[in-house]
Amino acid sequence: MKQYQDKYFKRAKKENYAARSVYKLKEMDQRFSLFAPGQTVLDLGAAPGSWTQFAGERVGPSGRVLGVDIQETRHTFAENITFLQADVFSDSPELLAAMEPLAPFDLVISDMAPKTTGIKFADQANSLELCERAFEVARKRLKKGGHFVVKIFEGGETKEYRESLRPCFDKVKNFKPYSSRSESKEIFIVALGFAGIDG
């Protein structure tokens, strides 16, 4: 696998983050003020863990972060972070036990991406499916007023997906971080102010 030795990759190594993707979340936090001390955060598709690390820093010792991924990570995390190797869509007893003390969450973030095939439409469809499932988790686990951030591979149905979020949030925005690679089709959808689910 080609390893990109770009400035963000080198900076992540220097600053001891697990991956360069941390800078995308930093940009979104600067733009939308996603984090606050004392929050609880659910990080979907968290490996190798750079988003989880940054979330832990931002919520501080009084906050809690739960990172979940089907892949393991070798990274070590601060005391206010739990990393669980599990399928976040499975509702396994282990996952539910980890979520229970923290839910409902102030923030649900998802940097999940499908295994890419190189076939554009297949990759976009698989990304969309992950986004829809991430939103199902957010609907169940977000507290009223909470925020949701999700990565999607831009395609014909991106707008439709974004519009499906609008009734549930005060604001829904597209965001393309500077730290995304120029050739990447990824964008992030940032949904702020969850309306809550009646009943």
Backbone as CSV, one residue per row, in Angstrom:
resi,resn,N_x,N_y,N_z,CA_x,CA_y,CA_z,C_x,C_y,C_z
1,MET,0.840,-1.193,0.000,0.000,0.000,0.000,0.881,1.251,0.000
2,LYS,0.548,2.179,-0.857,1.341,3.408,-0.953,1.109,4.260,0.300
3,GLN,2.185,4.682,0.910,2.062,5.544,2.089,2.383,6.979,1.663
4,TYR,1.435,7.850,1.838,1.627,9.233,1.424,2.464,9.967,2.475
5,GLN,3.629,10.416,2.056,4.499,11.139,2.979,4.230,12.645,2.843
6,ASP,2.978,13.033,2.987,2.661,14.454,2.851,2.836,15.162,4.198
7,LYS,2.591,16.473,4.181,2.864,17.259,5.401,1.963,16.843,6.557
8,TYR,0.724,16.419,6.259,-0.185,16.023,7.339,0.225,14.678,7.942
9,PHE,0.702,13.776,7.080,1.195,12.486,7.554,2.380,12.700,8.504
10,LYS,3.316,13.556,8.071,4.508,13.824,8.891,4.145,14.539,10.186
11,ARG,3.197,15.463,10.078,2.771,16.209,11.271,2.096,15.275,12.284
12,ALA,1.271,14.341,11.771,0.592,13.389,12.667,1.609,12.533,13.417
13,LYS,2.637,12.079,12.706,3.690,11.284,13.353,4.381,12.098,14.448
14,LYS,4.704,13.331,14.114,5.409,14.215,15.045,4.558,14.509,16.286
15,GLU,3.255,14.700,16.075,2.356,15.061,17.183,1.726,13.833,17.858
16,ASN,2.199,12.642,17.455,1.772,11.367,18.051,0.281,11.072,17.873
17,TYR,-0.272,11.461,16.732,-1.626,11.035,16.378,-1.549,9.764,15.532
18,ALA,-2.568,8.933,15.651,-2.565,7.635,14.978,-2.672,7.747,13.455
19,ALA,-3.202,8.867,12.947,-3.354,9.023,11.488,-3.512,10.495,11.131
20,ARG,-3.260,10.810,9.866,-3.362,12.192,9.370,-4.804,12.704,9.358
21,SER,-5.777,11.798,9.410,-7.196,12.190,9.350,-7.610,13.075,10.527
22,VAL,-6.799,13.122,11.580,-7.126,13.966,12.736,-7.313,15.424,12.326
23,TYR,-6.555,15.865,11.320,-6.600,17.284,10.948,-7.914,17.656,10.266
24,LYS,-8.584,16.680,9.678,-9.918,16.924,9.099,-10.905,17.248,10.224
25,LEU,-10.838,16.456,11.297,-11.735,16.689,12.431,-11.397,18.008,13.124
26,LYS,-10.102,18.327,13.215,-9.691,19.608,13.811,-10.284,20.782,13.023
27,GLU,-10.219,20.690,11.691,-10.776,21.753,10.848,-12.285,21.902,11.076
28,MET,-12.972,20.765,11.173,-14.428,20.821,11.394,-14.763,21.407,12.757
29,ASP,-13.940,21.067,13.759,-14.172,21.614,15.093,-13.948,23.127,15.102
30,GLN,-12.903,23.587,14.408,-12.649,25.032,14.327,-13.801,25.761,13.644
31,ARG,-14.359,25.129,12.628,-15.430,25.776,11.847,-16.781,25.719,12.554
32,PHE,-17.091,24.580,13.185,-18.449,24.365,13.705,-18.539,24.246,15.228
33,SER,-17.404,24.361,15.938,-17.400,24.251,17.417,-18.138,22.997,17.885
34,LEU,-17.650,21.860,17.449,-18.325,20.582,17.727,-18.164,20.138,19.179
35,PHE,-17.002,20.407,19.745,-16.656,19.831,21.051,-16.743,20.843,22.184
36,ALA,-16.985,20.316,23.377,-16.945,21.123,24.591,-16.517,20.214,25.748
37,PRO,-15.874,20.772,26.775,-15.478,19.953,27.924,-16.687,19.242,28.545
38,GLY,-16.461,17.990,28.955,-17.502,17.238,29.650,-18.458,16.471,28.756
39,GLN,-18.311,16.592,27.435,-19.209,15.878,26.516,-18.946,14.371,26.528
40,THR,-19.960,13.624,26.066,-19.761,12.219,25.727,-19.822,12.114,24.202
41,VAL,-18.873,11.339,23.643,-18.713,11.246,22.193,-18.655,9.779,21.768
42,LEU,-19.363,9.456,20.696,-19.313,8.120,20.093,-18.631,8.246,18.739
43,ASP,-17.526,7.525,18.563,-16.728,7.576,17.334,-16.897,6.248,16.596
44,LEU,-17.581,6.290,15.449,-17.860,5.087,14.655,-16.758,4.867,13.621
45,GLY,-16.300,3.628,13.495,-15.219,3.354,12.557,-13.948,4.048,12.987
46,ALA,-13.600,3.857,14.257,-12.610,4.711,14.921,-11.148,4.375,14.616
47,ALA,-10.846,3.135,14.212,-9.445,2.752,13.984,-8.842,3.565,12.830
48,PRO,-7.567,3.904,12.913,-6.621,3.557,13.980,-6.728,4.403,15.247
49,GLY,-7.531,5.476,15.224,-7.826,6.133,16.499,-7.496,7.602,16.612
50,SER,-7.141,8.274,15.506,-6.748,9.687,15.640,-7.943,10.579,15.986
51,TRP,-9.124,10.292,15.415,-10.326,11.069,15.783,-10.650,10.850,17.256
52,THR,-10.528,9.608,17.694,-10.804,9.272,19.096,-9.861,10.034,20.031
53,GLN,-8.583,10.062,19.664,-7.584,10.808,20.462,-7.966,12.279,20.589
54,PHE,-8.255,12.894,19.444,-8.556,14.327,19.441,-9.838,14.610,20.232
55,ALA,-10.841,13.753,20.049,-12.092,13.921,20.809,-11.809,13.856,22.309
56,GLY,-10.960,12.924,22.717,-10.603,12.795,24.131,-9.928,14.045,24.672
57,GLU,-9.045,14.646,23.838,-8.383,15.896,24.241,-9.401,17.023,24.415
58,ARG,-10.338,17.106,23.467,-11.270,18.227,23.448,-12.320,18.147,24.554
59,VAL,-12.762,16.941,24.904,-13.791,16.844,25.959,-13.173,16.884,27.351
60,GLY,-11.864,16.642,27.429,-11.153,16.778,28.693,-11.429,15.644,29.676
61,PRO,-10.814,15.713,30.849,-10.934,14.633,31.840,-12.372,14.368,32.288
62,SER,-13.231,15.401,32.241,-14.621,15.204,32.689,-15.499,14.626,31.584
63,GLY,-14.983,14.558,30.351,-15.743,13.985,29.236,-15.376,12.527,29.016
64,ARG,-16.116,11.868,28.146,-15.857,10.458,27.845,-16.022,10.225,26.346
65,VAL,-15.144,9.383,25.782,-15.198,9.037,24.367,-15.210,7.522,24.234
66,LEU,-16.139,7.015,23.414,-16.182,5.590,23.077,-15.881,5.454,21.590
67,GLY,-14.753,4.833,21.263,-14.390,4.556,19.876,-14.676,3.095,19.564
68,VAL,-15.330,2.841,18.433,-15.709,1.474,18.064,-15.281,1.207,16.623
69,ASP,-14.653,0.044,16.398,-14.287,-0.345,15.032,-14.157,-1.860,14.982
70,ILE,-14.442,-2.430,13.800,-14.259,-3.885,13.641,-12.773,-4.232,13.575
71,GLN,-11.925,-3.222,13.257,-10.477,-3.440,13.248,-9.896,-3.052,14.601
72,GLU,-8.794,-3.706,14.931,-8.125,-3.351,16.180,-7.198,-2.160,15.935
73,THR,-6.717,-1.578,17.005,-5.704,-0.535,16.909,-4.627,-0.812,17.932
74,ARG,-3.404,-0.456,17.588,-2.294,-0.642,18.533,-2.065,0.610,19.366
75,HIS,-2.833,1.631,19.078,-2.608,2.898,19.763,-3.076,2.831,21.214
76,THR,-2.396,3.535,22.084,-2.847,3.623,23.481,-3.565,4.958,23.668
77,PHE,-4.576,4.935,24.522,-5.452,6.098,24.669,-5.463,6.612,26.111
78,ALA,-5.883,7.863,26.234,-5.999,8.497,27.552,-7.094,7.812,28.376
79,GLU,-7.121,8.119,29.661,-8.039,7.435,30.590,-9.511,7.721,30.298
80,ASN,-9.808,8.845,29.662,-11.220,9.182,29.395,-11.731,8.566,28.100
81,ILE,-10.930,7.660,27.500,-11.289,7.020,26.225,-11.399,5.510,26.397
82,THR,-12.455,4.944,25.813,-12.589,3.486,25.698,-12.586,3.144,24.220
83,PHE,-11.716,2.217,23.826,-11.719,1.737,22.440,-12.180,0.292,22.438
84,LEU,-13.204,0.010,21.642,-13.815,-1.317,21.620,-13.745,-1.888,20.212
85,GLN,-13.172,-3.073,20.090,-13.174,-3.747,18.786,-14.480,-4.519,18.670
86,ALA,-15.394,-3.978,17.875,-16.732,-4.566,17.740,-17.399,-4.002,16.492
87,ASP,-18.460,-4.676,16.069,-19.276,-4.171,14.962,-20.317,-3.225,15.563
88,VAL,-20.201,-1.947,15.228,-21.064,-0.943,15.855,-22.529,-1.115,15.471
89,PHE,-22.797,-1.883,14.420,-24.177,-2.105,13.989,-24.781,-3.380,14.583
90,SER,-24.009,-4.070,15.425,-24.443,-5.405,15.866,-25.293,-5.397,17.133
91,ASP,-25.205,-4.318,17.932,-25.877,-4.291,19.234,-25.494,-5.498,20.103
92,SER,-24.213,-5.847,20.081,-23.743,-6.961,20.910,-23.820,-6.557,22.386
93,PRO,-23.909,-7.536,23.297,-23.977,-7.210,24.725,-22.790,-6.358,25.185
94,GLU,-21.597,-6.659,24.658,-20.380,-5.915,25.024,-20.496,-4.443,24.598
95,LEU,-21.003,-4.227,23.392,-21.156,-2.870,22.873,-22.215,-2.102,23.671
96,LEU,-23.341,-2.731,23.905,-24.421,-2.079,24.661,-23.978,-1.739,26.079
97,ALA,-23.176,-2.631,26.672,-22.665,-2.375,28.032,-21.714,-1.174,28.044
98,ALA,-20.939,-1.008,26.963,-20.007,0.126,26.884,-20.761,1.435,26.642
99,MET,-21.855,1.363,25.867,-22.629,2.563,25.539,-23.509,3.037,26.689
100,GLU,-24.039,2.091,27.428,-25.078,2.382,28.423,-24.742,3.528,29.376
101,PRO,-23.533,3.534,29.961,-23.242,4.613,30.920,-23.063,5.986,30.266
102,LEU,-22.837,6.016,28.950,-22.496,7.263,28.264,-23.658,7.860,27.470
103,ALA,-24.558,7.006,27.008,-25.671,7.470,26.166,-26.720,8.207,27.007
104,PRO,-27.453,9.148,26.399,-27.301,9.604,25.017,-26.063,10.485,24.861
105,PHE,-25.480,10.451,23.655,-24.221,11.142,23.386,-24.461,12.579,22.926
106,ASP,-23.508,13.448,23.253,-23.538,14.832,22.764,-23.139,14.906,21.291
107,LEU,-22.316,13.946,20.878,-21.746,13.998,19.536,-21.513,12.578,19.026
108,VAL,-21.957,12.310,17.803,-21.653,11.045,17.118,-20.869,11.408,15.865
109,ILE,-19.659,10.844,15.738,-18.807,11.135,14.584,-18.487,9.839,13.848
110,SER,-18.437,9.921,12.528,-18.161,8.726,11.725,-17.208,9.050,10.586
111,ASP,-16.037,8.428,10.632,-15.067,8.519,9.542,-15.045,7.181,8.790
112,MET,-16.130,6.418,8.908,-16.190,5.101,8.276,-16.121,5.218,6.755
113,ALA,-15.428,4.267,6.156,-15.374,4.187,4.692,-15.401,2.713,4.305
114,PRO,-16.032,2.405,3.182,-16.037,1.012,2.736,-14.670,0.630,2.179
115,LYS,-14.421,-0.675,2.074,-13.237,-1.115,1.325,-13.471,-0.718,-0.128
116,THR,-12.560,0.062,-0.687,-12.791,0.575,-2.036,-12.466,-0.488,-3.087
117,THR,-13.261,-0.456,-4.152,-13.114,-1.424,-5.241,-12.435,-0.792,-6.454
118,GLY,-12.411,0.560,-6.483,-11.928,1.247,-7.677,-13.044,1.497,-8.676
119,ILE,-14.208,0.885,-8.415,-15.380,1.131,-9.274,-16.176,2.245,-8.602
120,LYS,-16.178,3.401,-9.237,-16.694,4.626,-8.618,-18.105,4.460,-8.058
121,PHE,-19.030,3.939,-8.873,-20.430,3.868,-8.441,-20.620,2.862,-7.307
122,ALA,-19.853,1.774,-7.341,-19.938,0.780,-6.254,-19.412,1.386,-4.951
123,ASP,-18.290,2.096,-5.046,-17.720,2.717,-3.841,-18.671,3.760,-3.255
124,GLN,-19.297,4.558,-4.131,-20.252,5.570,-3.662,-21.465,4.915,-3.004
125,ALA,-21.967,3.833,-3.610,-23.137,3.140,-3.057,-22.813,2.530,-1.690
126,ASN,-21.619,1.944,-1.567,-21.222,1.332,-0.291,-21.004,2.394,0.786
127,SER,-20.461,3.533,0.383,-20.277,4.648,1.321,-21.628,5.170,1.799
128,LEU,-22.556,5.326,0.867,-23.901,5.801,1.216,-24.571,4.865,2.215
129,GLU,-24.427,3.568,2.001,-25.038,2.596,2.913,-24.465,2.738,4.333
130,LEU,-23.137,2.915,4.426,-22.522,3.122,5.748,-23.053,4.395,6.408
131,CYS,-23.219,5.446,5.593,-23.736,6.717,6.132,-25.162,6.571,6.647
132,GLU,-25.969,5.838,5.909,-27.362,5.622,6.343,-27.401,4.847,7.653
133,ARG,-26.525,3.858,7.770,-26.501,3.061,8.997,-25.926,3.867,10.173
134,ALA,-24.947,4.724,9.858,-24.398,5.604,10.910,-25.479,6.545,11.430
135,PHE,-26.321,7.037,10.519,-27.413,7.930,10.938,-28.431,7.185,11.792
136,GLU,-28.680,5.920,11.483,-29.583,5.110,12.328,-29.044,5.035,13.759
137,VAL,-27.729,4.832,13.874,-27.107,4.801,15.206,-27.262,6.163,15.892
138,ALA,-26.981,7.227,15.128,-27.082,8.580,15.698,-28.498,8.886,16.178
139,ARG,-29.490,8.513,15.394,-30.898,8.757,15.786,-31.233,8.094,17.116
140,LYS,-30.670,6.906,17.327,-30.947,6.164,18.563,-30.132,6.665,19.746
141,ARG,-28.923,7.178,19.457,-27.955,7.425,20.532,-27.666,8.891,20.839
142,LEU,-28.099,9.805,19.963,-27.815,11.233,20.186,-28.797,11.849,21.161
143,LYS,-28.293,12.762,21.986,-29.222,13.505,22.835,-29.762,14.714,22.064
144,LYS,-30.886,15.232,22.496,-31.478,16.406,21.864,-30.475,17.556,21.900
145,GLY,-30.294,18.222,20.760,-29.314,19.306,20.669,-27.920,18.838,20.276
146,GLY,-27.730,17.505,20.188,-26.422,16.948,19.844,-26.080,17.100,18.366
147,HIS,-24.840,16.750,18.031,-24.341,16.913,16.663,-23.919,15.567,16.070
148,PHE,-23.922,15.522,14.735,-23.579,14.305,13.979,-22.671,14.696,12.823
149,VAL,-21.542,14.003,12.699,-20.598,14.241,11.600,-20.362,12.917,10.881
150,VAL,-20.467,12.918,9.543,-20.311,11.666,8.799,-19.565,11.909,7.488
151,LYS,-18.661,10.973,7.167,-17.940,11.042,5.894,-18.726,10.305,4.818
152,ILE,-18.766,10.896,3.610,-19.440,10.252,2.489,-18.609,10.454,1.226
153,PHE,-18.603,9.460,0.340,-17.974,9.622,-0.967,-18.983,10.324,-1.863
154,GLU,-18.605,11.482,-2.352,-19.547,12.320,-3.087,-20.025,11.622,-4.357
155,GLY,-21.337,11.651,-4.561,-21.932,11.028,-5.742,-23.331,11.559,-5.964
156,GLY,-24.049,10.916,-6.856,-25.376,11.384,-7.248,-26.385,11.428,-6.113
157,GLU,-26.208,10.582,-5.094,-27.209,10.500,-4.025,-26.789,11.243,-2.753
158,THR,-25.665,11.953,-2.836,-25.192,12.689,-1.649,-26.214,13.736,-1.212
159,LYS,-26.734,14.468,-2.191,-27.697,15.532,-1.876,-28.948,14.951,-1.221
160,GLU,-29.418,13.835,-1.750,-30.613,13.173,-1.198,-30.379,12.754,0.254
161,TYR,-29.190,12.193,0.509,-28.856,11.796,1.881,-28.834,13.019,2.803
162,ARG,-28.171,14.076,2.350,-28.094,15.304,3.153,-29.494,15.842,3.460
163,GLU,-30.364,15.827,2.446,-31.729,16.321,2.646,-32.499,15.456,3.645
164,SER,-32.168,14.164,3.703,-32.857,13.264,4.649,-32.521,13.608,6.101
165,LEU,-31.383,14.289,6.307,-30.991,14.682,7.664,-31.679,15.968,8.125
166,ARG,-32.044,16.810,7.153,-32.519,18.161,7.492,-33.692,18.199,8.482
167,PRO,-34.713,17.327,8.332,-35.835,17.404,9.285,-35.432,17.113,10.734
168,CYS,-34.270,16.474,10.902,-33.866,16.034,12.244,-32.875,16.971,12.928
169,PHE,-32.367,17.978,12.193,-31.338,18.868,12.736,-31.648,20.327,12.412
170,ASP,-31.104,21.227,13.237,-31.265,22.671,12.982,-30.524,23.098,11.723
171,LYS,-29.293,22.581,11.556,-28.467,22.956,10.402,-27.762,21.722,9.867
172,VAL,-27.632,21.621,8.534,-26.890,20.536,7.893,-25.988,21.155,6.835
173,LYS,-24.683,20.924,6.942,-23.707,21.556,6.055,-22.773,20.523,5.434
174,ASN,-22.340,20.797,4.201,-21.234,20.061,3.586,-19.924,20.693,4.019
175,PHE,-18.879,19.876,4.156,-17.563,20.428,4.486,-16.477,19.589,3.828
176,LYS,-15.578,20.256,3.115,-14.414,19.593,2.495,-13.162,20.164,3.152
177,PRO,-12.519,19.406,4.037,-11.339,19.944,4.731,-10.169,20.180,3.777
178,TYR,-9.353,21.163,4.101,-8.117,21.389,3.347,-7.217,20.162,3.422
179,SER,-7.269,19.457,4.549,-6.385,18.307,4.751,-6.854,17.048,4.038
180,SER,-8.041,17.076,3.405,-8.424,15.962,2.518,-7.516,15.995,1.297
181,ARG,-7.110,14.834,0.828,-6.278,14.800,-0.379,-7.086,15.310,-1.564
182,SER,-6.411,16.035,-2.446,-7.116,16.694,-3.562,-7.833,15.693,-4.453
183,GLU,-7.267,14.475,-4.580,-7.897,13.475,-5.455,-9.037,12.723,-4.767
184,SER,-9.202,12.947,-3.464,-10.215,12.208,-2.711,-11.627,12.716,-3.018
185,LYS,-12.557,11.766,-3.128,-13.968,12.102,-3.369,-14.734,12.301,-2.064
186,GLU,-14.039,12.219,-0.926,-14.738,12.320,0.355,-15.141,13.760,0.666
187,ILE,-16.320,13.884,1.243,-16.704,15.134,1.895,-17.320,14.733,3.240
188,PHE,-17.525,15.720,4.084,-18.145,15.456,5.380,-19.450,16.219,5.469
189,ILE,-20.442,15.566,6.047,-21.708,16.230,6.307,-21.785,16.474,7.810
190,VAL,-21.975,17.733,8.167,-22.003,18.148,9.570,-23.431,18.576,9.891
191,ALA,-24.063,17.833,10.798,-25.461,18.090,11.174,-25.484,18.540,12.633
192,LEU,-26.001,19.751,12.839,-25.930,20.397,14.158,-27.317,20.574,14.757
193,GLY,-27.410,20.324,16.068,-28.658,20.587,16.787,-29.739,19.551,16.524
194,PHE,-29.513,18.345,17.014,-30.480,17.241,16.820,-31.811,17.586,17.474
195,ALA,-32.889,17.402,16.709,-34.224,17.760,17.197,-34.765,16.749,18.219
196,GLY,-34.153,15.570,18.275,-34.650,14.524,19.169,-35.734,13.711,18.491
197,ILE,-36.011,12.568,19.055,-37.043,11.680,18.518,-38.220,11.680,19.495
198,ASP,-39.365,12.064,19.029,-40.545,12.113,19.899,-40.839,10.732,20.462
199,GLY,-40.998,10.696,21.763,-41.373,9.432,22.406,-40.197,8.497,22.563
